[in-house]
Amino acid sequence: METNPYSIESLWQQGDMVIKSVAVMLLVMSVLSWTIILLRAWGLLSLRGALRASQDFWHAHSIGEGMHMLGSEKNFNPFRHLAEVGQAAADHHDAHQNDLHGKLPLADWLTSCLRSSIDESAERLQKGLSVLASVGSTAPFVGLFGTVWGIYHALVSIGVSGQASIDKVAGPVGEALIMTAFGLAVAIPAVLGYNALTRQNKRILGKLNRFAHDLHAFFLTGAPLKRGEGSGKVRALKPAQESK
């Protein structure tokens, strides 16, 4: 069976170390970006139950029951973590009145602790997105470098042979076109994945901020903030001291 001289395999064998290095670099970037996209997407899907549970949290009769509704402690759950931080902050402030932070108003202490929890959750949700942004912005230029190198080889072949025949330039030009396509194939999924994940993260962080606002009111007053008209009444949880 006759081998196609212009196949991907043939072009790989004909390419020099620069072209092969560019191809391997793009392949690594592609695998890395797809791994991050799939892992982050799976993590967001696993939080769908937590989003629903955060709405039912206020129908619980105690903090312990609400924690159980938010899920187990095995997998990271930003809503459960936020509730645990709020409970721990309220208990710690009540038990350490003589410490420096005990002199702070409970509202300020809760705000600081809840904000730190949200920042930690945001950092975990955004883990790996900087890699996607870097791949999306640099992969086309890496492919373009391979393109320029392939065109350079085509010009060298023309100069050595003294004629611009198709058999002299087909291989190098093919390398250039493949590197261009490969660079775009790596960059486009990375950019789309970054935008989709960022949009979902903003949605989760928005709900997390609203949940923190209600927790802040609950640990101060013993009841969450009431919603607007038409949203229904919210059953008050027992205060933190009664849930022990």
C-alpha positions in Angstrom: 0.0 0.0 0.0 1.5 3.3 -1.1 2.0 5.9 1.7 0.5 9.3 1.2 3.5 11.8 1.2 1.2 14.6 2.5 -0.5 12.7 5.3 -0.2 13.9 9.0 2.2 11.0 9.7 4.4 11.9 6.7 4.4 15.6 7.7 5.4 14.7 11.2 8.3 12.6 9.9 9.4 15.4 7.6 9.2 18.1 10.2 12.2 19.3 12.1 12.6 19.7 15.9 11.0 23.1 15.9 7.7 21.9 14.2 7.6 18.8 16.4 8.1 20.9 19.5 5.3 23.3 18.5 3.0 20.4 17.8 3.8 18.7 21.2 3.4 22.0 23.0 -0.1 22.6 21.4 -1.0 19.0 22.2 -0.1 19.5 25.9 -2.0 22.7 26.0 -5.1 21.1 24.5 -5.0 18.1 26.9 -4.5 20.5 29.9 -7.4 22.8 28.8 -9.8 20.0 28.2 -8.9 18.4 31.6 -9.6 21.6 33.4 -12.9 22.2 31.5 -14.2 18.7 32.3 -13.2 18.8 35.9 -14.6 22.3 36.5 -17.8 21.4 34.6 -18.2 18.3 36.8 -17.7 20.4 39.9 -20.3 22.9 38.9 -22.8 20.1 38.1 -22.2 18.6 41.5 -23.2 22.0 43.1 -26.7 21.9 41.5 -28.0 20.0 44.5 -26.3 22.5 46.8 -28.0 25.4 45.0 -31.4 23.8 45.6 -30.6 22.9 49.2 -29.6 26.5 50.0 -33.1 27.6 49.2 -34.6 24.8 51.4 -32.1 25.6 54.2 -34.4 28.2 55.8 -37.2 25.7 56.1 -35.1 23.6 58.6 -35.8 23.8 62.3 -32.2 24.0 63.5 -28.8 24.7 62.2 -27.9 21.0 62.4 -30.9 20.0 60.3 -30.0 22.8 57.8 -26.4 21.5 57.6 -27.7 18.1 56.9 -29.8 19.4 54.1 -26.8 21.2 52.5 -25.0 17.9 52.0 -22.1 15.9 53.5 -18.7 17.2 54.5 -16.8 14.9 52.1 -17.2 17.0 49.0 -16.6 20.8 49.0 -19.8 22.6 49.3 -19.5 26.4 49.5 -22.9 26.9 51.0 -22.3 24.4 53.8 -18.9 25.8 54.3 -20.4 29.3 54.6 -23.0 28.2 57.2 -20.3 26.3 59.2 -18.1 29.4 59.2 -20.9 31.6 60.3 -21.9 29.3 63.1 -18.2 29.0 64.2 -17.8 32.7 64.1 -20.8 33.4 66.2 -19.8 30.7 68.8 -16.2 31.9 68.9 -17.2 35.5 69.4 -19.6 34.6 72.2 -16.9 32.4 73.9 -14.0 34.9 73.6 -15.4 38.2 74.7 -12.1 39.1 76.4 -10.0 38.7 73.2 -9.3 41.6 70.9 -11.8 40.4 68.2 -14.3 39.9 71.0 -14.3 43.7 71.4 -15.6 44.0 67.8 -19.3 44.2 67.2 -20.7 40.8 66.3 -22.0 42.2 63.0 -18.4 43.2 62.0 -16.9 39.9 63.1 -19.5 37.9 61.1 -19.1 40.1 58.1 -15.3 39.5 58.1 -15.6 35.7 58.6 -18.4 35.3 56.0 -16.5 37.4 53.5 -13.3 35.3 54.0 -15.3 32.2 53.4 -16.8 33.6 50.1 -13.3 34.6 49.0 -12.0 31.1 49.7 -14.9 29.6 47.7 -14.4 32.0 44.8 -10.7 31.0 44.7 -11.6 27.3 44.6 -14.3 27.8 41.9 -11.8 29.8 39.7 -9.0 27.3 40.1 -7.6 26.5 36.7 -9.4 29.3 34.8 -6.2 31.3 34.5 -4.7 28.3 32.6 -7.6 28.4 30.2 -7.2 32.1 29.7 -3.5 31.7 29.0 -4.1 28.8 26.6 -6.8 30.7 24.8 -4.7 33.8 24.4 -1.3 32.1 23.5 -2.3 29.0 21.5 -3.0 30.9 18.2 0.4 32.6 18.4 2.1 29.3 19.1 0.4 27.9 16.0 1.3 31.0 14.1 5.0 30.5 15.0 4.7 27.0 13.5 3.1 28.6 10.4 5.9 31.1 10.0 8.5 28.3 10.4 6.7 26.2 7.8 6.7 29.1 5.3 10.3 29.6 6.0 11.0 26.0 5.0 9.0 26.5 1.8 11.1 29.5 0.9 14.3 27.7 1.7 13.2 24.8 -0.6 12.4 27.2 -3.4 15.8 28.9 -3.0 17.7 25.6 -3.0 15.9 24.1 -5.9 15.7 27.3 -7.9 12.1 26.6 -8.9 8.7 27.0 -7.1 7.4 23.6 -8.0 4.5 22.2 -6.0 6.5 19.2 -4.8 9.1 21.5 -3.2 6.7 23.6 -1.3 3.8 21.3 -0.6 5.3 19.7 2.5 6.4 22.9 4.3 3.2 24.8 3.3 1.2 21.8 4.6 3.1 22.0 7.9 2.2 25.7 8.1 -1.5 25.2 7.5 -1.7 22.3 10.0 0.0 24.4 12.7 -2.4 27.2 12.1 -5.4 24.9 12.3 -4.0 23.1 15.4 -3.4 26.4 17.2 -7.1 27.5 16.6 -8.4 24.0 17.6 -6.6 24.4 20.9 -7.5 28.1 21.5 -11.3 28.0 20.6 -12.4 25.4 23.2 -10.2 27.1 25.9 -11.9 30.5 25.3 -15.4 29.1 25.1 -14.8 26.9 28.2 -13.4 29.9 30.1 -16.4 32.1 29.3 -18.9 29.4 30.2 -17.2 28.5 33.5 -16.8 32.1 34.4 -20.5 32.8 33.8 -21.5 29.9 36.0 -19.1 30.8 38.7 -20.6 34.4 38.8 -24.0 32.8 39.1 -23.0 30.7 42.1 -21.1 33.5 43.8 -24.2 35.7 43.4 -26.3 33.1 45.2 -23.5 32.6 47.8 -23.5 36.3 48.6 -27.3 36.3 49.1 -27.0 33.2 51.3 -24.3 35.0 53.3 -26.5 38.0 53.7 -29.3 35.9 55.1 -26.9 34.0 57.4 -25.5 37.3 58.7 -29.0 38.5 59.6 -29.9 35.1 61.2 -26.8 35.0 63.5 -27.5 38.5 64.6 -31.3 38.3 65.1 -32.2 34.6 65.0 -34.2 34.9 61.8 -33.2 35.4 58.1 -34.1 38.5 56.2 -37.6 38.3 54.7 -37.9 38.4 50.9 -40.1 40.7 48.9 -43.8 40.2 48.4 -44.9 37.1 46.7 -41.9 35.0 47.8 -43.7 33.5 50.8 -42.8 33.6 54.4 -39.5 32.1 55.6 -39.6 29.9 58.7 -37.1 31.1 61.3 -34.4 28.7 62.5 -33.5 28.3 66.1 -30.7 30.6 67.2 -27.1 29.4 67.2 -27.2 28.8 71.0 -30.2 26.5 70.8 -28.7 24.3 68.0 -25.9 23.0 70.2 
